[in-house]
Amino acid sequence: MFLLKFIFITALIYYLLKSIGKIFLPFLFGNTAKNLNNQQEFKQKKQGDVTIYYKDEKNIKRDTKFGEYVDFEEIKD
């Protein structure tokens, strides 16, 4: 009997939280979604625009203990 009550109460709480979440979560996260949408519209570029990004070689940290990494392929005889 206890197991049946436990399952019923757990299911009841689950469905209550699920229905409350559908009502209140859009109000809580509505502004966040609008801000993300505005940022995406701002970042969109017109067709034909060219943007070039350069890497700053001065800020790249290199480990001087070891030599350069050389990519190679093994050749089977």
N, C-alpha and C positions, 0 to 999 in steps of 0.2 A: 504493500500500500504506500509505503514511504517513497519508493522508487517512482511510482506513478505520479504522486504529488510533485516530486522534484522535477520530473520531465515536463509536467504541465506548467509549473511556475516558470521554469527556464524558457520554455517556448513562449509563454505569455510575455515575459520580460524582453525576449529577443524581438518579438513583433512590435512591442510598444516602442522600443528604442529605434527600430528600423523606421517606423512611421513618423516618429518625432524627428529623426534625422532628416528625412525627406522634406519636412516642413521648415526646419530651422537652419540647416546647413547652407542652403542657397543664400540666406540673409547674411550669414557669417562670412562666406567666401565669395560673395557677389562682387564686392569691391576689388578683391584680389584678381579675379578673372578679368574685370574691366581694365585694370591697370596693365595686366599682361598683354591684353589685346591692343591697348594703346601703344605699348612699347614695340610690339611686332609691327604695327603700322608705321611707326617712326623709323624703324630699321630697314624697311623695304626700300629698295633702290629702283630707280626708273630703268626701263629696258635700254640697254646700250651704254649705261654708265660703267666705267672701268675703275676699279679700286685696286691699288697695289699695296701690299703689306710687306714691309722690310723687317728682317730679323736684325736685332741689335747684337752684333758680334761681341761687343764689349761685356755684355751682361751674361754671356754663356759661360758657365763654370765647367772647366775641363780638369780632369784628373791627370796630373803630369807624371804620376808614378809609372804609368803604363804607356805603351806606344799606341799608335792609332789602330783602330779596329779595321781589319781587312776582310771583306766578305769573299768567301771562296766556295768552290764546288769541288766535291771529291770526284775523281775520275777513276772508274773501275777498269782494270785491265782485261 
